[in-house]
């Protein structure tokens, strides 16, 4: 393995500076509640209107959306919601009796309230609204609060329509840290979120992480700068590879894109093409800076070595343009979402193919997948142990408690052994509880 191109910078979305700012803002919102949110909205968005989108205003915004845009968003909704429902169907409630008289079970309980953040800075992320809201609804979440930053006097109309068809119960015309805190604390709605999901800038990501760390709610993933990797061999088309890398570098100045290849010829062609593609973009400085500062090309003739390095990087998105796609699908372990073959590109997943585009970054792919139905579900267990099964379960639990030095635990088991089996002699120590008067 060797670097044909090495990054000159390391992308870090979780800056200490951002964390300090967010900590202060969250503290002030916790104290000042709705009044503080109004103050921050005025400061950052020059917003002094109602935050909860009224039905009347929602219909006005929806009327602004061209019919062809509505049709495309409806297609994306169909794809995403259908895949999410299939995910939901893949997890089942069950009960099983492993030992006679010991009934063990699994219940699936949806979150009561989900807070879905939809970013709206440089881009209007209408598809992101579908990814989070539709997935929550497919999981069975009864109440979804969605928030997106206003643009002038209203939120983006296409994003509003996406939120509407995806099933948002409340839409907040609000962005930034104040929106995250509002959903977490249930401000203006009286419904605190059990889980916060959705991408955002460094401040939004920090707010989610801090609120989750406080135990107030859960989150989907920590969303740092977008990452994308292409794995290819000599069969890959260099233009296709270069176009796909530039398409992801468009996200921002600090969005890394990586190429893992077994072909030096392809690597050389990609190196020559990318600057030209960047120069042809509407905002060429963004993808070119991301490529120059964070872009890397790693070469190895051994595909096992390439797979190993892809797993070390654990990219948010991985595209494979190489022979034997089945081998790559089975071999790769650490990534957010996988795109196999030249016919697949990350924008397909980002917009409408059906898999979720809210994915782990900053090597979180080591331990987490992306947003999915299961994130909105609590998998809870239960047990019903027959009194007469205590001679097996209770006796074992009593002995194991003492192995661990936990006498109180053991005595809870002992009590049942003596109560349910008053005439039985045990071949191990069973504590005889003193008899107290009622």
ZINOR-V657407 format. One record per residue. N is the residue number from 0. SS is DSSP state (2 for helix, 1 for strand, 0 for the rest). OMEGA is omega in degrees with one decimal (none if undefined). NEAR is the number of other C-alpha atoms within 8 Angstrom. Layout:
N_SS_OMEGA_NEAR, N_SS_OMEGA_NEAR
This chain:
0_0_172.3_8, 1_1_178.7_6, 2_1_169.0_9, 3_1_172.3_9, 4_1_-179.0_8, 5_0_177.2_9, 6_0_176.5_10, 7_0_179.1_7, 8_0_176.1_6, 9_0_-177.5_6, 10_0_178.5_9, 11_0_178.4_7, 12_0_-174.7_7, 13_0_-177.4_10, 14_0_177.9_8, 15_2_179.2_6, 16_2_179.3_6, 17_2_-177.8_11, 18_2_-179.7_12, 19_2_179.1_8, 20_2_-176.8_8, 21_2_177.6_12, 22_2_179.9_10, 23_2_-179.7_8, 24_2_-179.8_10, 25_2_177.7_12, 26_2_-179.6_8, 27_2_179.3_10, 28_2_178.6_13, 29_2_-179.3_8, 30_2_-173.3_6, 31_2_176.0_9, 32_2_-173.7_10, 33_2_-178.9_10, 34_2_-180.0_7, 35_2_177.5_10, 36_2_177.9_12, 37_2_179.2_10, 38_2_-179.3_8, 39_2_178.2_10, 40_2_177.0_14, 41_2_-177.4_10, 42_2_-172.1_8, 43_2_-175.6_7, 44_2_-176.6_10, 45_0_-173.9_8, 46_0_177.5_11, 47_0_177.9_7, 48_0_173.7_4, 49_0_-180.0_6, 50_0_-178.7_7, 51_1_-178.2_9, 52_0_179.6_11, 53_0_177.5_6, 54_2_-178.6_6, 55_2_-179.2_6, 56_2_178.4_8, 57_2_179.3_10, 58_2_176.9_8, 59_2_179.2_8, 60_2_179.9_12, 61_2_179.5_11, 62_2_178.7_7, 63_0_-174.0_7, 64_0_178.4_11, 65_0_-176.7_7, 66_2_-178.0_6, 67_2_175.8_6, 68_2_176.9_9, 69_2_-178.8_11, 70_2_179.8_8, 71_2_178.0_8, 72_2_177.2_10, 73_2_175.8_10, 74_2_178.5_9, 75_2_178.9_14, 76_2_179.9_14, 77_2_-178.4_9, 78_2_-175.4_11, 79_2_-177.3_17, 80_2_179.1_12, 81_2_177.8_9, 82_2_179.8_10, 83_2_177.9_15, 84_2_176.0_12, 85_2_174.8_8, 86_2_-178.8_11, 87_2_-179.6_11, 88_2_-177.1_7, 89_0_178.4_6, 90_0_-171.1_6, 91_0_166.1_6, 92_0_177.2_8, 93_1_169.0_7, 94_1_-173.8_8, 95_1_176.2_7, 96_1_-178.1_9, 97_1_173.7_7, 98_1_-176.3_6, 99_0_178.5_7, 100_0_180.0_9, 101_1_-178.5_12, 102_1_179.5_13, 103_1_-177.2_12, 104_1_178.8_11, 105_1_175.0_11, 106_1_178.3_10, 107_1_-174.6_10, 108_1_177.6_8, 109_1_171.2_10, 110_0_179.2_13, 111_0_-177.5_9, 112_1_174.8_14, 113_1_173.8_16, 114_1_-176.4_16, 115_1_179.3_14, 116_1_179.4_15, 117_1_-176.8_15, 118_0_-178.4_15, 119_0_-179.5_12, 120_0_179.8_6, 121_0_-176.2_4, 122_0_173.6_6, 123_0_-170.6_9, 124_0_-179.8_10, 125_2_-178.1_12, 126_2_178.3_13, 127_2_176.6_14, 128_2_179.3_17, 129_2_-177.2_15, 130_2_-175.3_12, 131_2_-173.6_13, 132_2_-178.5_15, 133_2_179.4_15, 134_2_176.5_15, 135_2_-179.4_13, 136_2_177.2_12, 137_2_178.5_12, 138_2_-179.2_14, 139_0_177.6_8, 140_0_-173.8_14, 141_0_-176.1_8, 142_1_-179.3_9, 143_1_173.3_16, 144_1_179.8_14, 145_1_-178.4_16, 146_1_174.6_14, 147_1_-175.9_15, 148_0_175.3_14, 149_0_174.0_14, 150_1_-174.6_7, 151_0_-174.9_7, 152_0_-179.1_6, 153_1_175.4_7, 154_0_179.9_12, 155_0_-176.0_11, 156_2_-179.8_10, 157_2_176.8_11, 158_2_176.8_13, 159_2_180.0_13, 160_2_177.9_12, 161_2_177.4_15, 162_2_-178.0_15, 163_2_-176.6_8, 164_2_179.7_9, 165_2_173.0_12, 166_0_178.3_10, 167_0_179.0_13, 168_0_175.3_8, 169_1_175.5_9, 170_1_177.9_12, 171_1_172.6_12, 172_1_-171.3_14, 173_0_179.4_12, 174_0_173.4_14, 175_2_-178.5_9, 176_2_-177.5_12, 177_2_177.6_14, 178_2_178.8_13, 179_2_179.9_15, 180_2_179.2_12, 181_2_179.8_12, 182_2_-179.0_14, 183_2_-177.5_16, 184_2_-178.5_10, 185_0_179.9_11, 186_0_179.3_12, 187_0_-178.5_7, 188_0_-174.4_6, 189_0_-178.2_6, 190_0_178.0_9, 191_0_-178.1_11, 192_0_171.9_14, 193_0_-178.1_13, 194_1_175.7_14, 195_1_-178.9_17, 196_1_175.9_13, 197_0_179.1_12, 198_0_178.2_11, 199_0_-179.6_11, 200_0_-175.7_8, 201_2_-178.2_11, 202_2_176.1_12, 203_2_179.6_12, 204_2_179.3_14, 205_2_179.7_12, 206_2_177.7_15, 207_2_-177.5_12, 208_2_-178.0_10, 209_2_179.3_9, 210_2_176.1_12, 211_2_179.6_11, 212_2_179.3_7, 213_0_-178.9_7, 214_0_-176.8_7, 215_0_-177.5_9, 216_0_174.9_12, 217_1_174.6_9, 218_1_177.7_11, 219_0_178.6_11, 220_0_172.0_11, 221_0_-173.8_11, 222_0_172.9_11, 223_0_177.9_12, 224_0_179.3_13, 225_0_178.1_12, 226_0_176.3_12, 227_1_179.1_14, 228_1_171.4_14, 229_1_172.0_13, 230_1_-178.4_13, 231_1_173.3_14, 232_0_-174.9_12, 233_0_-179.8_9, 234_0_-175.2_8, 235_0_174.9_12, 236_0_-177.0_7, 237_2_179.9_10, 238_2_178.5_8, 239_2_178.7_9, 240_2_-176.7_11, 241_2_179.5_12, 242_2_-177.7_10, 243_2_177.5_10, 244_2_179.3_13, 245_2_-178.8_13, 246_2_179.8_9, 247_2_174.8_14, 248_2_177.6_16, 249_0_-174.3_11, 250_0_-177.2_11, 251_0_-177.3_11, 252_0_-174.8_10, 253_0_-179.2_10, 254_0_-177.1_15, 255_0_171.5_14, 256_1_-172.4_15, 257_1_174.9_12, 258_1_174.1_11, 259_1_-172.3_14, 260_1_174.4_16, 261_0_-178.4_13, 262_0_176.1_12, 263_2_180.0_8, 264_2_177.5_7, 265_2_-179.6_13, 266_2_-179.7_12, 267_2_179.3_8, 268_2_178.7_9, 269_2_179.1_12, 270_2_-178.6_8, 271_2_-174.3_8, 272_2_-171.4_10, 273_2_179.2_11, 274_2_179.6_9, 275_2_177.3_8, 276_2_178.4_11, 277_2_-178.1_12, 278_2_-178.1_9, 279_0_-179.1_7, 280_0_178.4_7, 281_0_178.5_4, 282_0_-169.4_6, 283_2_-175.7_10, 284_2_-176.3_8, 285_2_-178.8_12, 286_2_-178.9_17, 287_2_177.7_12, 288_2_179.0_11, 289_2_-179.8_17, 290_2_-178.1_13, 291_2_-174.1_9, 292_2_-170.5_10, 293_2_-177.5_17, 294_0_178.5_13, 295_1_170.7_13, 296_1_179.6_13, 297_1_-177.7_14, 298_1_169.2_14, 299_0_177.4_13, 300_0_-175.0_9, 301_0_-177.7_7, 302_2_176.2_8, 303_2_177.4_6, 304_2_177.8_10, 305_2_178.8_16, 306_2_179.7_11, 307_2_-177.8_9, 308_2_174.1_8, 309_2_179.0_13, 310_2_176.5_12, 311_2_179.3_8, 312_2_-178.7_7, 313_0_-175.2_15, 314_0_175.5_17, 315_0_176.7_14, 316_1_173.7_13, 317_1_173.3_14, 318_1_177.5_15, 319_1_174.0_14, 320_1_-173.7_14, 321_0_175.6_12, 322_0_174.4_6, 323_0_-178.6_6, 324_2_178.6_11, 325_2_179.2_6, 326_2_-178.9_7, 327_2_179.9_10, 328_2_-179.8_9, 329_2_-172.1_7, 330_2_-175.0_7, 331_0_-174.1_11, 332_0_-170.8_6, 333_0_178.0_11, 334_0_175.6_16, 335_0_177.5_16, 336_1_-173.0_11, 337_1_-177.8_10, 338_1_-170.3_11, 339_1_176.0_11, 340_0_-177.1_10, 341_0_178.4_9, 342_0_-178.3_5, 343_0_174.3_9, 344_0_-176.3_10, 345_2_178.2_11, 346_2_174.6_6, 347_2_179.3_9, 348_2_179.8_12, 349_2_-171.6_11, 350_2_-165.8_10, 351_0_-177.0_13, 352_0_175.9_10, 353_0_175.0_12, 354_0_-173.3_9, 355_0_-178.9_12, 356_0_175.0_12, 357_0_-162.9_11, 358_0_-179.1_13, 359_0_176.0_16, 360_0_175.6_16, 361_0_176.7_8, 362_0_175.0_10, 363_2_174.8_11, 364_2_173.3_15, 365_2_-171.8_8, 366_0_-175.5_5, 367_0_166.8_9, 368_0_-179.6_10, 369_0_178.9_13, 370_0_178.5_13, 371_0_-178.0_10, 372_2_-175.1_14, 373_2_178.0_9, 374_2_-178.7_8, 375_2_-177.1_13, 376_1_169.2_11, 377_1_176.3_10, 378_1_-174.3_8, 379_1_-179.0_8, 380_1_174.9_8, 381_1_176.2_8, 382_1_172.4_8, 383_1_-175.9_7, 384_1_178.6_9, 385_0_-179.1_8, 386_2_-175.9_6, 387_2_175.8_7, 388_2_-179.8_12, 389_0_179.3_13, 390_0_176.3_8, 391_0_-176.2_7, 392_2_-176.9_8, 393_2_-179.7_13, 394_2_179.0_12, 395_2_-179.8_8, 396_2_177.5_10, 397_2_-179.2_14, 398_2_-178.5_10, 399_2_177.0_9, 400_2_-179.4_12, 401_2_173.3_10, 402_2_-178.9_7, 403_0_178.5_6, 404_0_-175.6_6, 405_0_-173.2_9, 406_2_179.6_8, 407_2_177.0_6, 408_2_-178.2_9, 409_2_-176.7_14, 410_2_175.6_12, 411_2_176.4_9, 412_2_-179.1_12, 413_2_-179.2_14, 414_2_-179.2_11, 415_2_178.8_11, 416_2_180.0_13, 417_2_-178.0_11, 418_2_-175.6_7, 419_2_-178.8_9, 420_0_-171.6_8, 421_0_-176.4_7, 422_0_-173.9_5, 423_0_173.4_6, 424_0_-178.6_4, 425_0_-178.5_6, 426_0_173.2_4, 427_0_-175.8_5, 428_0_172.5_5, 429_0_-175.3_7, 430_0_176.9_7, 431_0_-176.7_7, 432_0_176.5_6, 433_0_-178.8_4, 434_0_-180.0_4, 435_0_176.1_4, 436_0_178.6_3, 437_0_none_2
